[in-house]
Amino acid sequence: MKYKLKTKRALTKRVRVNGSGHLKYRKTNRAHHAPYRTTKQKRHLRKNGILSDSAMKMVKGLINGKQGGKR
């Protein structure tokens, strides 16, 4: 008998589904060493990122409790 895999809770806290079904996430590298980054770099990091189609397929499997992608 197969067992049911649990949802990766850490991932569900970091990713949200937007209206079109894509997964959005908050970009990293914002807090530490921020004064050394240019204003342009910090401005681009403020915007949320959208996962690519290949990454989204793996992440959606992990959110739904299925073993998505390679391990």
Residue, then its C-alpha position, 0 to 999 in steps of 0.5 A: m500500500k502506498y503512503k500519502l506524502k505530506t505537503k512541504r509546509a515551508l514551501t507553502k509559506r513562501v509561494r502564492v498562486n496568483g489569478s492566472g495560476h502562476l506561482k509568485y514568490r518574494k525575491t531574496n538578497r534584500a536585507h543583508h549587505a543592502p548598502y553595497r547594492t546599487t539603487k537599481q538592484k534594490r528596486h528590482l528586488r522589491k518586485n515579486g518574482i514569478l516562477s518559470d514553467s519548469a520550476m512551477k511543475m516541480v513546486k506544484g507537485l511538492i505543494n500538492g503532496k506529490q513527489g514532484g521532480k528529482r529528489 
